[in-house]
Amino acid sequence: SPQVVVQPLLTVAVVGGVIRPDVHLLPPGATVGQAVSAAGGVSPEGEFDDVKLRRRNGAETKIDLTEASSFSVPVRSGDQITVDEKGRNTFRDVVLPILHFGGTIANLVNILVR
């Protein structure tokens, strides 16, 4: 008689300098290395030595993927792995676009109120 085996999967977000940033489904016991591999590996813009593992509870660990031991760090469901990107400037790439958008909205409101 056929048997059905149900295996829970871990949901792990892998973002930043990877080929396929997304939420990936991984088997129990998966590691940081397997999660990054599921995301297609580190992209040409990605920094192997600047990876952050953020747990669901907010705890953050810096990981250096140039060290073999880092690949075996286990992941948990709800983790987020961020591979930093070369030349990424948070102020230029995040803050300025938000300020620009906010300024645009303020100008639109000002025009509509007049």
Secondary structure, DSSP 8 states (H G I E B T S, - for coil): ---------EEEEEEESBSS-EEEEE-TT-BHHHHHHHTTSB-TTEEEEEEEEE-TTS-EEEE-TTSGGGGG-B--TT-EEEEEETT--HIIIIIHHHHHHHHHHHHHHHHHH-
